[in-house]
Amino acid sequence: MSRYRGPRFKKIRRLGALPGLTNKKPRTGSDLRAQSRSGKRSQYRIRLEEKQKLRFHYGITERQLLKYVRIARKVKGSTGQVLLQLLEMRLENILFRLGMAPTIPGARQLVNHRHILVNGGIVDIPSYRCKPHDTITAKDKKKSKALIKNYLDSSPPDELPKHLTLDSFPDKGLVNQIIDNKWVGLKINELLVVEYYSRQT
């Protein structure tokens, strides 16, 4: 299944807030109408919607999410918590959380177009897994620096999660540690996602 490129508000009205997908908010009335139509939900539908919420927020395909679930199952600790840590430590998500990009798709475009350096080297893989002590900056070119500066000035992050630090001069992000789950940027019940995939892993 390919990455979703359809109407974003349609997904928000059905699944709730997805800050990684878009920074715009639908009208309140349309939210209420969607909720009133939803009716009673089966256990399968509840798990499916939590899984879809994860997919659309982080902008990953079904195959990618299943791969992350399988990796998380092999790691010691809670599978759901490890899964969220794997997704949160992706480079595109780190850029979004730092405020260097307005959305995760916007961050993916910055990485694909080779505007981003990690520890001084160009990284053009959005799914690159960041590690503690990684330093993230714009490429030393006027266009790259202007893009990042524009995003930071237009919509600075309200509150940075504890695992990240942002230095303004120059605009530089630092990964301090692996994310603590209470700082995950999405309201989600990760256990339901793990249960959804229980027969496939």
C-alpha positions as a Markdown table, in Angstrom:
| # | Residue | x | y | z |
|---|---|---|---|---|
| 1 | Met | 0.0 | 0.0 | 0.0 |
| 2 | Ser | 1.5 | 3.4 | -1.0 |
| 3 | Arg | 1.9 | 6.5 | 1.1 |
| 4 | Tyr | -1.4 | 8.5 | 1.5 |
| 5 | Arg | -1.6 | 11.6 | -0.7 |
| 6 | Gly | -5.3 | 12.2 | -0.6 |
| 7 | Pro | -7.4 | 14.8 | 1.3 |
| 8 | Arg | -5.9 | 15.4 | 4.8 |
| 9 | Phe | -9.0 | 16.8 | 6.5 |
| 10 | Lys | -10.9 | 13.7 | 5.6 |
| 11 | Lys | -8.5 | 11.7 | 7.8 |
| 12 | Ile | -8.5 | 14.2 | 10.6 |
| 13 | Arg | -12.3 | 14.2 | 10.7 |
| 14 | Arg | -12.3 | 10.4 | 11.0 |
| 15 | Leu | -9.3 | 9.8 | 13.3 |
| 16 | Gly | -8.9 | 13.0 | 15.3 |
| 17 | Ala | -5.9 | 15.4 | 15.5 |
| 18 | Leu | -2.9 | 14.3 | 13.4 |
| 19 | Pro | -0.3 | 17.1 | 13.8 |
| 20 | Gly | 2.3 | 15.4 | 11.7 |
| 21 | Leu | 0.0 | 15.2 | 8.7 |
| 22 | Thr | -1.1 | 18.9 | 8.6 |
| 23 | Asn | -0.9 | 21.9 | 10.8 |
| 24 | Lys | -4.4 | 23.1 | 9.7 |
| 25 | Lys | -7.5 | 22.4 | 11.7 |
| 26 | Pro | -11.0 | 21.5 | 10.3 |
| 27 | Arg | -14.0 | 23.5 | 11.2 |
| 28 | Thr | -15.6 | 22.5 | 14.6 |
| 29 | Gly | -19.0 | 21.7 | 13.1 |
| 30 | Ser | -17.6 | 19.2 | 10.6 |
| 31 | Asp | -15.9 | 17.4 | 13.6 |
| 32 | Leu | -19.2 | 17.1 | 15.4 |
| 33 | Arg | -21.0 | 15.8 | 12.4 |
| 34 | Ala | -18.3 | 13.1 | 11.8 |
| 35 | Gln | -18.6 | 12.0 | 15.5 |
| 36 | Ser | -22.4 | 11.8 | 15.4 |
| 37 | Arg | -22.2 | 9.5 | 12.3 |
| 38 | Ser | -19.7 | 7.2 | 13.8 |
| 39 | Gly | -22.1 | 5.2 | 16.0 |
| 40 | Lys | -21.1 | 2.1 | 18.0 |
| 41 | Arg | -17.7 | 0.8 | 17.0 |
| 42 | Ser | -16.5 | -2.8 | 17.0 |
| 43 | Gln | -13.3 | -3.8 | 18.8 |
| 44 | Tyr | -11.7 | -4.4 | 15.4 |
| 45 | Arg | -12.6 | -0.9 | 14.2 |
| 46 | Ile | -11.2 | 0.7 | 17.3 |
| 47 | Arg | -7.9 | -1.2 | 16.8 |
| 48 | Leu | -7.9 | -0.4 | 13.1 |
| 49 | Glu | -8.4 | 3.4 | 13.7 |
| 50 | Glu | -5.5 | 3.5 | 16.2 |
| 51 | Lys | -3.3 | 1.8 | 13.7 |
| 52 | Gln | -4.4 | 4.2 | 11.0 |
| 53 | Lys | -3.8 | 7.2 | 13.3 |
| 54 | Leu | -0.2 | 6.0 | 13.7 |
| 55 | Arg | 0.2 | 5.5 | 10.0 |
| 56 | Phe | -1.1 | 8.8 | 8.8 |
| 57 | His | 0.5 | 10.9 | 11.6 |
| 58 | Tyr | 4.0 | 9.6 | 10.8 |
| 59 | Gly | 3.3 | 9.3 | 7.1 |
| 60 | Ile | 4.4 | 5.7 | 6.6 |
| 61 | Thr | 3.1 | 2.8 | 4.5 |
| 62 | Glu | 1.4 | -0.3 | 5.8 |
| 63 | Arg | 4.5 | -2.4 | 5.0 |
| 64 | Gln | 6.8 | 0.0 | 6.9 |
| 65 | Leu | 4.6 | 0.0 | 10.0 |
| 66 | Leu | 4.4 | -3.8 | 10.0 |
| 67 | Lys | 8.2 | -3.9 | 9.7 |
| 68 | Tyr | 8.5 | -1.5 | 12.8 |
| 69 | Val | 6.1 | -3.7 | 14.8 |
| 70 | Arg | 8.2 | -6.8 | 14.0 |
| 71 | Ile | 11.4 | -5.0 | 15.1 |
| 72 | Ala | 9.8 | -3.8 | 18.3 |
| 73 | Arg | 8.7 | -7.3 | 19.2 |
| 74 | Lys | 12.3 | -8.5 | 19.1 |
| 75 | Val | 13.5 | -5.7 | 21.5 |
| 76 | Lys | 13.4 | -6.2 | 25.2 |
| 77 | Gly | 10.6 | -4.1 | 26.8 |
| 78 | Ser | 7.1 | -3.1 | 26.0 |
| 79 | Thr | 6.4 | -3.6 | 22.3 |
| 80 | Gly | 4.1 | -0.6 | 22.1 |
| 81 | Gln | 6.6 | 1.7 | 23.7 |
| 82 | Val | 9.5 | 0.5 | 21.6 |
| 83 | Leu | 7.4 | 1.0 | 18.5 |
| 84 | Leu | 6.7 | 4.6 | 19.4 |
| 85 | Gln | 10.3 | 5.2 | 20.1 |
| 86 | Leu | 11.3 | 3.8 | 16.7 |
| 87 | Leu | 8.8 | 6.1 | 14.9 |
| 88 | Glu | 9.7 | 9.2 | 17.0 |
| 89 | Met | 13.4 | 8.8 | 16.3 |
| 90 | Arg | 13.0 | 8.9 | 12.5 |
| 91 | Leu | 14.9 | 12.0 | 11.1 |
| 92 | Glu | 11.8 | 13.4 | 9.4 |
| 93 | Asn | 9.9 | 13.3 | 12.7 |
| 94 | Ile | 12.8 | 14.9 | 14.6 |
| 95 | Leu | 12.9 | 17.8 | 12.1 |
| 96 | Phe | 9.1 | 18.2 | 12.6 |
| 97 | Arg | 9.3 | 18.1 | 16.4 |
| 98 | Leu | 12.2 | 20.7 | 16.4 |
| 99 | Gly | 10.0 | 23.1 | 14.3 |
| 100 | Met | 12.4 | 22.9 | 11.3 |
| 101 | Ala | 9.5 | 21.8 | 9.1 |
| 102 | Pro | 5.7 | 22.5 | 9.3 |
| 103 | Thr | 4.7 | 18.9 | 9.0 |
| 104 | Ile | 6.3 | 15.4 | 8.6 |
| 105 | Pro | 5.6 | 15.4 | 4.8 |
| 106 | Gly | 7.4 | 18.8 | 4.7 |
| 107 | Ala | 10.3 | 17.4 | 6.7 |
| 108 | Arg | 10.5 | 14.4 | 4.3 |
| 109 | Gln | 10.8 | 16.8 | 1.4 |
| 110 | Leu | 13.6 | 18.7 | 3.0 |
| 111 | Val | 15.5 | 15.4 | 3.6 |
| 112 | Asn | 14.8 | 14.1 | 0.1 |
| 113 | His | 16.1 | 17.4 | -1.4 |
| 114 | Arg | 19.4 | 17.0 | 0.6 |
| 115 | His | 19.0 | 20.2 | 2.7 |
| 116 | Ile | 19.7 | 18.4 | 6.0 |
| 117 | Leu | 23.0 | 17.4 | 7.6 |
| 118 | Val | 23.3 | 14.9 | 10.5 |
| 119 | Asn | 26.6 | 15.2 | 12.3 |
| 120 | Gly | 28.0 | 17.3 | 9.4 |
| 121 | Gly | 27.1 | 14.8 | 6.7 |
| 122 | Ile | 24.2 | 14.9 | 4.2 |
| 123 | Val | 21.4 | 12.4 | 5.0 |
| 124 | Asp | 18.7 | 12.0 | 2.3 |
| 125 | Ile | 16.8 | 9.1 | 3.9 |
| 126 | Pro | 13.8 | 10.4 | 5.8 |
| 127 | Ser | 13.5 | 7.2 | 7.8 |
| 128 | Tyr | 17.1 | 7.5 | 9.1 |
| 129 | Arg | 17.1 | 6.6 | 12.8 |
| 130 | Cys | 18.6 | 9.3 | 14.9 |
| 131 | Lys | 20.6 | 8.4 | 18.0 |
| 132 | Pro | 21.5 | 10.3 | 21.2 |
| 133 | His | 24.1 | 13.1 | 20.6 |
| 134 | Asp | 23.2 | 13.4 | 16.9 |
| 135 | Thr | 23.4 | 17.1 | 15.7 |
| 136 | Ile | 21.0 | 18.2 | 13.0 |
| 137 | Thr | 21.6 | 21.3 | 10.9 |
| 138 | Ala | 20.7 | 22.8 | 7.5 |
| 139 | Lys | 23.2 | 22.3 | 4.7 |
| 140 | Asp | 25.7 | 25.2 | 4.5 |
| 141 | Lys | 23.9 | 26.8 | 1.6 |
| 142 | Lys | 21.8 | 30.0 | 1.5 |
| 143 | Lys | 18.7 | 28.3 | 0.2 |
| 144 | Ser | 18.8 | 25.4 | 2.8 |
| 145 | Lys | 19.4 | 27.8 | 5.7 |
| 146 | Ala | 16.6 | 30.2 | 4.5 |
| 147 | Leu | 14.1 | 27.3 | 4.3 |
| 148 | Ile | 14.8 | 26.2 | 7.9 |
| 149 | Lys | 14.9 | 29.7 | 9.2 |
| 150 | Asn | 11.5 | 30.5 | 7.6 |
| 151 | Tyr | 9.8 | 27.5 | 9.1 |
| 152 | Leu | 11.2 | 28.3 | 12.6 |
| 153 | Asp | 10.2 | 31.9 | 12.4 |
| 154 | Ser | 6.7 | 31.3 | 11.1 |
| 155 | Ser | 5.7 | 28.5 | 13.5 |
| 156 | Pro | 8.1 | 27.9 | 16.4 |
| 157 | Pro | 7.4 | 24.8 | 18.4 |
| 158 | Asp | 5.2 | 25.5 | 21.5 |
| 159 | Glu | 7.2 | 23.2 | 23.8 |
| 160 | Leu | 10.2 | 21.0 | 22.8 |
| 161 | Pro | 10.2 | 17.4 | 24.1 |
| 162 | Lys | 12.8 | 16.8 | 26.7 |
| 163 | His | 14.9 | 14.6 | 24.3 |
| 164 | Leu | 15.5 | 17.5 | 21.9 |
| 165 | Thr | 17.4 | 20.8 | 22.1 |
| 166 | Leu | 17.2 | 23.7 | 19.6 |
| 167 | Asp | 19.9 | 26.3 | 19.3 |
| 168 | Ser | 18.9 | 29.4 | 17.5 |
| 169 | Phe | 22.3 | 30.7 | 16.4 |
| 170 | Pro | 22.9 | 28.9 | 14.1 |
| 171 | Asp | 19.7 | 26.9 | 13.8 |
| 172 | Lys | 20.8 | 23.5 | 15.1 |
| 173 | Gly | 19.0 | 20.6 | 16.7 |
| 174 | Leu | 20.5 | 18.2 | 19.1 |
| 175 | Val | 19.1 | 14.7 | 20.1 |
| 176 | Asn | 19.8 | 14.4 | 23.8 |
| 177 | Gln | 18.4 | 10.9 | 24.4 |
| 178 | Ile | 15.9 | 8.3 | 23.4 |
| 179 | Ile | 12.4 | 9.8 | 23.7 |
| 180 | Asp | 10.4 | 9.2 | 26.8 |
| 181 | Asn | 6.9 | 8.0 | 25.9 |
| 182 | Lys | 5.1 | 10.8 | 27.7 |
| 183 | Trp | 6.7 | 13.2 | 25.1 |
| 184 | Val | 5.3 | 11.4 | 22.1 |
| 185 | Gly | 3.6 | 13.9 | 19.8 |
| 186 | Leu | 0.4 | 11.9 | 19.3 |
| 187 | Lys | -2.4 | 10.8 | 21.6 |
| 188 | Ile | -2.6 | 7.1 | 20.9 |
| 189 | Asn | -3.1 | 3.7 | 22.6 |
| 190 | Glu | -0.1 | 1.9 | 21.2 |
| 191 | Leu | -1.2 | -1.4 | 22.8 |
| 192 | Leu | -4.2 | -1.5 | 20.4 |
| 193 | Val | -1.9 | -1.2 | 17.5 |
| 194 | Val | 0.2 | -4.1 | 18.7 |
| 195 | Glu | -3.0 | -6.1 | 19.2 |
| 196 | Tyr | -4.1 | -5.3 | 15.7 |
| 197 | Tyr | -0.9 | -6.8 | 14.3 |
| 198 | Ser | -0.7 | -9.7 | 16.7 |
| 199 | Arg | -1.7 | -12.3 | 14.0 |
| 200 | Gln | 0.7 | -10.9 | 11.5 |
| 201 | Thr | 3.9 | -10.9 | 13.5 |
